[in-house]
């Protein structure tokens, strides 16, 4: 009986090249799996391409709802941002994709899972750590680490030699990853960090701020326990929420970053990331937390956010630490409920008001006028005690200088 391999299939150049390569080098029955996390039109024509390239079948599974509910929202609630910029668009999709690959591998009784991540990238780590965490018995095949193909030019030539005609060219083949949350661009001229990207050519979800409308637009987001539930008064499920915010953010030139990031494997790489809707949600959620969380919780949560982001970026979603951090985050979100108003204008997100039944802000207490809970005279004693270490140190230095 012919052994089976599950291939994480995007329909792009790399994973299409892998199909004939697996058949030629392993004599496997190749079963392709494409997980729909919001790639849009990229999924069209995949079955025809996969079968024409030698696969026996293709699974296409719509997991957008699960992607948002179980991966995007926890990341948003954590305010997890990698290296102060990256909203982890590619990273948070990988554990879900890998989990489903494992489930289908078990269903098909396959002996291996294959992915098209390169030997220099992060995705090889993300795919393989999840597979190891969920199905350590499965074999993992990573062609880019073992085959003789060294470039996109080689891959195109290999496909042509095997009778596969692809709609790709080297000149237009950016390395892109798209899902509901974001779109990334890498490769070609972007590898020269001295060059400013041609955003008019590059961007697909957004426009540059220069081309955004000259008139600002106000929006209102409502949150329930840290999760966005309504936009401008309209209740929306997660997928619809992100789709609408992507359109709004893209229209106003919001959420495009140029990041020189530190990969898991040790090198730096440049990526242009479009996350219009996500950027709006992070800004709104942060404003909601300012209102509803106390000083110590906000401060400690900010340290958690850094580690949370590092774990996601490194493919360590299915780890005890990530799960423990999520439990902490969920506890902090119990009161993050209310509404945030924002002004969108030429790449900027400007706060325009917030309200919550759980607000810790007291206008009477914060006012310069004396409030019932605050006696100005109390500040003198507080400052004396708070500044006591400074005063003692100064007295000691004065005594030393007098000797």
C-alpha positions in Angstrom: 0.0 0.0 0.0 1.4 3.4 -1.0 2.3 5.6 2.0 0.7 9.0 2.3 2.1 12.5 3.1 0.0 15.5 4.0 1.2 18.7 2.3 0.4 22.2 3.6 -0.6 23.6 0.3 -1.1 27.3 -0.6 -1.1 26.9 -4.3 2.0 29.1 -4.6 5.2 28.4 -6.4 6.9 26.6 -3.5 4.2 24.2 -2.5 3.2 23.4 -6.1 6.8 22.5 -6.8 6.8 20.2 -3.8 4.1 17.9 -5.2 6.1 16.4 -8.1 9.2 16.4 -5.9 7.6 14.3 -3.2 6.3 11.8 -5.7 9.7 11.6 -7.4 11.8 11.3 -4.3 9.5 9.5 -1.8 6.9 7.7 -4.0 4.2 9.1 -1.7 0.6 9.6 -2.3 0.4 13.4 -1.9 -2.7 14.8 -0.1 -2.8 18.5 -0.2 -4.5 20.6 2.6 -5.3 24.3 2.3 -6.7 26.0 5.4 -8.8 29.0 4.6 -7.9 31.7 7.1 -8.9 34.5 4.8 -6.7 34.3 1.8 -9.5 35.4 -0.4 -9.1 34.9 -4.2 -5.8 32.9 -3.6 -7.9 29.8 -3.0 -9.6 30.0 -6.4 -8.4 27.3 -8.8 -6.4 25.5 -6.1 -8.0 22.0 -6.6 -7.3 22.0 -10.3 -3.7 23.1 -9.8 -3.0 20.6 -7.1 -4.5 17.7 -9.0 -2.7 18.8 -12.2 0.6 18.8 -10.3 0.1 15.3 -9.1 -1.8 15.4 -5.8 -4.4 12.7 -5.2 -6.8 15.1 -3.5 -7.1 18.5 -1.9 -8.8 19.4 1.4 -10.0 23.1 1.5 -11.3 23.9 4.9 -12.8 27.2 6.0 -11.5 27.9 9.5 -11.8 31.7 9.5 -14.2 31.7 12.5 -11.9 29.5 14.6 -8.9 31.6 13.5 -10.5 34.7 14.9 -12.1 33.3 18.0 -9.3 31.0 19.2 -6.2 32.8 17.9 -6.7 36.4 16.9 -8.8 37.5 19.9 -6.5 36.0 22.5 -3.6 37.7 20.8 -5.5 41.0 20.8 -6.5 40.7 24.4 -2.9 40.2 25.3 -1.9 43.3 23.3 0.9 41.0 22.0 3.2 42.9 19.6 6.5 41.6 18.4 9.4 44.1 18.5 7.0 47.0 19.1 5.5 46.9 15.6 4.5 43.5 14.3 0.9 42.4 15.0 1.8 38.7 14.4 -0.4 38.2 11.3 1.5 35.2 9.8 2.5 33.9 13.2 -1.0 33.4 14.7 -2.3 31.5 11.7 0.4 28.8 11.8 -0.6 26.9 15.0 -4.2 26.6 13.6 -3.0 25.4 10.2 -0.6 22.9 11.8 -3.2 21.6 14.2 -5.5 20.8 11.3 -2.7 19.2 9.3 -2.2 16.9 12.2 -5.9 16.0 12.4 -6.1 15.2 8.7 -2.8 13.2 8.8 -4.4 11.0 11.5 -7.6 10.7 9.6 -5.8 9.7 6.4 -3.3 7.5 8.3 -0.4 9.4 6.7 3.1 8.9 8.0 4.4 12.4 7.3 3.5 16.0 7.1 5.4 18.3 4.6 5.6 22.0 4.5 7.1 24.5 2.1 8.8 26.8 4.6 12.4 27.7 3.8 15.4 26.8 5.8 16.0 30.4 6.7 12.5 31.3 7.8 10.3 31.3 10.9 7.5 29.2 9.5 9.6 26.0 9.6 9.9 26.4 13.3 6.2 27.3 13.8 4.9 24.3 11.8 7.3 21.8 13.3 6.9 22.8 16.9 3.1 22.5 16.7 3.4 19.1 15.0 5.8 17.9 17.7 3.5 19.2 20.4 0.4 17.5 19.0 1.7 14.4 17.1 5.3 13.6 17.9 5.0 10.3 16.0 4.6 12.0 12.6 7.5 12.4 10.3 8.2 15.9 9.1 9.6 16.7 5.6 11.0 20.2 4.8 12.1 20.1 1.1 13.8 23.5 1.3 16.3 22.1 3.7 17.2 19.1 1.6 16.5 19.5 -2.1 18.8 20.9 -4.8 16.4 23.8 -5.7 18.0 27.0 -4.4 15.9 29.8 -5.8 12.5 30.7 -7.2 14.1 30.6 -10.6 15.0 26.9 -10.0 11.5 26.1 -8.7 9.9 27.6 -11.8 12.3 25.6 -14.1 11.6 22.4 -12.1 7.9 22.7 -12.6 8.3 23.4 -16.3 10.5 20.3 -16.6 7.7 18.3 -15.0 5.0 19.6 -17.3 3.6 22.1 -14.8 2.9 25.5 -16.2 2.5 28.1 -13.4 1.2 31.7 -13.5 4.3 33.0 -11.8 7.4 34.9 -12.9 10.6 35.6 -11.0 10.1 39.4 -11.4 6.7 39.5 -9.7 7.1 36.7 -7.2 7.3 38.5 -3.9 7.1 36.2 -1.0 3.6 37.0 0.4 1.4 35.6 3.1 -2.2 36.7 3.3 -5.0 36.0 5.8 -7.9 37.7 7.3 -5.7 39.6 9.7 -2.9 40.9 7.5 -0.8 40.7 4.3 3.0 40.5 4.3 5.5 41.2 1.6 9.1 40.0 1.4 11.8 39.5 -1.2 12.9 41.0 -4.5 13.9 44.7 -4.1 12.7 44.8 -0.5 15.8 42.8 0.5 17.8 46.0 -0.1 17.1 47.9 3.1 18.4 51.2 1.6 15.4 51.3 -0.7 12.1 52.9 0.1 9.3 50.6 -0.9 7.1 51.5 -3.8 3.9 51.4 -1.8 1.7 52.2 -4.8 2.9 49.0 -6.4 3.1 46.9 -3.3 0.1 47.6 -1.2 -3.1 45.5 -1.7 -5.2 46.0 1.5 -4.3 49.7 1.9 -3.4 52.9 0.3 -0.5 55.2 1.3 -1.4 58.0 3.7 -0.8 60.5 0.9 -3.6 58.9 -1.1 -6.0 58.6 1.8 -9.1 60.9 2.0 -8.6 64.5 3.1 -11.6 64.2 5.4 -11.3 62.2 8.7 -13.8 59.5 9.6 -15.1 58.7 13.0 -15.9 55.2 14.2 -17.1 53.7 17.4 -16.0 50.2 18.6 -17.7 48.4 21.5 -15.9 45.7 23.6 -17.2 43.0 25.8 -14.5 41.5 28.1 -11.8 42.5 25.8 -13.4 41.3 22.6 -14.8 43.7 20.0 -18.5 43.0 19.4 -19.9 46.0 17.6 -18.8 48.7 15.1 -20.8 51.9 14.9 -23.6 50.3 16.8 -23.9 47.2 14.6 -23.3 43.9 16.3 -20.7 41.9 14.3 -19.1 38.5 14.5 -15.3 38.3 14.4 -14.8 37.7 10.7 -17.2 40.4 9.6 -15.7 42.8 12.2 -12.2 42.4 10.8 -13.3 42.6 7.2 -15.1 45.9 7.8 -12.2 47.4 9.7 -9.8 46.2 7.0 -11.8 48.2 4.5 -11.9 51.3 6.8 -8.3 51.1 7.8 -7.1 50.5 4.3 -9.1 53.4 2.9 -7.4 55.7 5.4 -3.9 54.4 4.9 -3.7 52.8 8.4 -1.6 49.9 9.6 1.3 49.5 7.1 4.7 49.0 8.7 8.3 48.5 7.3 10.0 46.2 9.8 13.5 44.9 10.0 12.8 42.0 12.3 14.8 39.4 14.2 13.9 36.0 13.0 13.8 32.9 15.2 16.8 31.4 13.3 19.0 34.3 14.2 19.1 36.6 11.1 17.4 39.9 10.4 14.8 40.2 7.6 12.7 42.9 6.2 9.0 42.7 5.9 6.3 45.1 4.8 3.1 44.3 6.7 -0.4 45.5 6.1 -2.7 45.1 9.1 -5.3 47.9 8.7 -8.2 46.4 10.7 -5.9 44.9 13.3 -4.1 48.2 13.9 -7.4 49.9 14.6 -8.5 47.1 17.0 -5.2 47.2 18.9 -5.6 51.0 19.4 -9.2 50.8 20.5 -8.5 47.9 22.9 -5.5 49.7 24.4 -7.7 52.7 25.0 -10.3 50.5 26.7 -7.7 49.0 29.0 -6.5 52.5 29.9 -9.9 53.2 31.2 -10.8 49.9 32.9 -7.5 48.5 34.3 -5.6 49.7 37.4 -2.0 50.9 37.3 -0.3 47.7 38.5 -2.3 45.4 36.2 -1.6 47.6 33.2 2.1 47.7 34.0 2.5 43.9 34.7 0.3 43.0 31.7 2.7 45.0 29.4 5.5 42.7 30.5 3.3 39.7 29.8 2.5 41.1 26.3 6.2 41.0 25.3 6.6 37.4 26.3 3.3 36.4 24.8 4.3 37.9 21.5 7.7 36.2 21.5 6.0 32.8 22.1 3.6 33.3 19.2 6.4 34.5 16.9 8.6 31.5 17.8 5.8 29.0 17.2 5.3 28.2 20.8 1.5 28.5 20.9 0.9 25.0 22.3 3.1 25.4 25.4 2.3 25.5 29.1 3.6 29.0 29.4 1.5 30.4 26.6 -1.6 28.8 28.0 -0.8 30.1 31.5 -0.3 33.6 30.2 -3.7 33.4 28.4 -5.3 32.5 31.7 -3.8 35.6 33.2 -4.9 37.8 30.3 -8.4 36.5 30.4 -8.6 37.4 34.1 -7.6 41.0 33.3 -10.2 41.3 30.6 -13.3 40.7 32.8 -13.9 44.5 33.1 -12.6 45.6 29.7 -16.1 46.4 28.5 -17.3 49.6 26.9 -17.1 51.9 23.9 -14.2 53.7 22.2 -14.5 56.4 19.6 -11.7 56.9 17.1 -10.9 59.4 14.3 -9.2 57.8 11.3 -7.1 60.2 9.2 -4.2 59.7 6.8 -2.6 56.8 8.5 -3.4 58.1 12.0 -5.7 56.7 14.7 -6.7 59.5 17.0 -8.7 58.8 20.2 -12.0 60.7 20.3 -13.6 59.5 23.6 -14.3 56.4 25.6 -16.8 55.2 28.1 -17.4 52.1 30.3 -19.5 51.0 33.2 -16.2 49.7 34.7 -14.3 53.0 34.2 -11.7 53.7 36.9 -11.6 57.3 36.0 -13.4 59.7 38.3 -13.8 63.2 36.8 -14.4 64.7 40.3 -11.3 63.0 41.7 -9.1 64.1 38.8 -10.4 67.6 38.6 -8.3 70.5 39.9 -11.2 71.4 42.1 -11.2 69.6 45.4 -13.2 66.3 45.3 -14.8 64.4 48.1 -12.2 61.6 48.0 -9.1 63.7 47.8 -7.7 66.1 50.4 -4.8 68.3 49.0 -3.2 68.4 52.4 -2.7 64.6 52.4 -0.2 65.0 49.5 2.4 66.6 51.8 2.7 63.6 54.1 2.7 61.2 51.1 5.5 63.1 49.5 7.5 63.2 52.7 7.3 59.4 53.0 7.7 58.7 49.3 10.8 61.0 49.1 12.3 59.7 52.4 15.0 57.5 50.7 16.1 60.4 48.6 16.3 62.7 51.6 18.3 60.1 53.7 20.8 59.6 50.8 21.3 63.4 50.3 21.9 63.8 54.1 24.5 61.0 53.9 26.3 62.6 50.9 26.3 66.0 52.7 27.9 64.4 55.8 30.6 62.7 53.6 31.4 66.0 51.8 31.7 67.9 55.1 34.3 65.4 56.4 
